[in-house]
Amino acid sequence: MRELRIFGMIIAFVGGLAGVAKAGEAVHAEPLTVGAGPSLQAALQKLIPMFEQEYGATVHVLYGPSGELRRQIEQGAPIDVFLPGAAEEVEILHKKGLTLGEPRIYAQTPLVLVMSAASPAASISFHDVLPNGASRIAVADPKTSALGKITARALAKLDQAYTSHLRLLYAQHTGDILHLLHTGAADAGIVYRADALNGGELRLVQVVPGDTMVRFGAAVVWTCRKASLPVAQKFLDFIVSTRIQKLLLHYGFEPVSSNGMGAGIENH
């Protein structure tokens, strides 16, 4: 039954595109529901009002760990557009046939080691923390968070036995990592650079060694309502546009050369 529904939604999606208004024209549709990773919150607080004003559509954003949001979509949660904290989460849906059209890449940002600006401790680095494990490092939980999975892979490349060498404090999402830092419960944390710039009173210590540039993807998902398909596609085009990529620079993201095309969106 799910396959039939998906097929029907794809047909409706294609048909809906034919009637979509030209860029900049208001689209009259039901409110749009976007599922987004916490790392996007600062940027979306700026971008969502811009989109609503330009296209006459109301947008509701559900923030949460990307892995949990992805599983909710798989189970039929009423989400129209998915903006996870890493492209690989939307790619998982795409491989299962749960996206309407190709996912798009719109930004990227590296992993960084951060400390609270109020910490009296001297800045540490991976050269300091990997050998002795004396520092408490807050990281996202790889079981629920895209940031957590990416962090785990990056640390394993530096030291395959990192879980036994480091004093890791697992957090549900970025906000929890920042809370641990600001309250002094953790000495340092690993987050996206975008989080470091928008998290308030943080000291960016070091970009995590290795290839840790994380790509951010987006897609209209199978749970998108028929009435919302035209505005959902408009929102996707809006997010991957060059002007929005330039604006995202202010929030710690870098543009992508493909201008949002779906090829090669996995991050390994």
C-alpha positions, 0 to 999 in steps of 0.5 A, a space after each residue: 500500500 505504501 508503494 501505491 501511495 508513493 507512486 500516486 504522490 509522485 504523479 501528483 508531484 509531477 503534475 503539481 510542478 506544471 502549475 507552479 507559479 513563476 519565481 517570486 509569485 505568491 503560492 496559495 497552499 496549505 501551510 508547509 511543514 519542514 523537519 530540520 536539524 537543530 544546527 539550522 535553527 539560527 539560519 532558518 529564523 532568518 530564511 523562513 520569514 523571507 520565504 513566507 513574505 515572497 511566496 505567501 505561504 506559512 511555514 512551520 518548522 519541527 526541529 529535532 535530531 536528524 536521525 529521529 526526524 528521518 525515522 518519523 518520516 519513514 513512519 508517515 509523520 506529516 512532514 513536507 520538506 526534510 532539512 536534516 543536519 547532514 545529507 546522508 539522512 535524506 539520502 537514506 530516505 531517497 534510497 528507500 524511495 521516500 523522496 519526491 524527486 532527487 535530493 538537493 545539496 545547498 550548503 556545507 560546514 566542517 566539524 570543529 572542536 570548541 570550548 566555552 568562552 568563559 572556561 578558564 582553561 587554556 585552549 586544548 587541541 586533538 593533540 592534547 586530548 587524544 593521548 590522555 583522555 583527561 578532558 571531558 568531550 561532549 559529542 552528539 549521540 550517533 544513535 539519534 543524531 546525524 552530527 553524532 554519526 559523523 563525529 564518530 566516524 571522524 574520531 575513529 579515523 584519528 584513533 580507532 580506539 577513541 571510545 576507550 581513550 576519550 572521556 565522552 559525554 553523549 548528548 541528544 543534539 547540538 543544543 545539549 552539547 552547548 548546554 554542557 559547555 556553558 554549564 561547565 559539565 564538559 571541557 570541550 565539544 565537537 559541533 559543526 562550525 555553524 553551531 560554533 558561530 551561532 551557539 553564543 560565547 564559544 571559543 572555536 579551537 580547531 577544525 577537526 583533522 581530516 576530511 570533515 566537511 559535512 554537506 547539507 541536503 534537502 528533499 520533498 518527502 513522500 509524506 508531503 500533502 498534495 495541496 502543499 506540493 507546489 509550495 514545497 518545491 518552491 521552498 526547495 528551489 529557494 533553499 538551494 538558490 545562489 542568493 540563499 547560499 550567500 546568506 548562509 555564509 553569515 551562519 557558518 555554512 559554505 556554498 556548494 559548487 553544484 548549486 544544489 544538484 543531487 549528484 553525490 550527496 553522501 558524506 563519507 
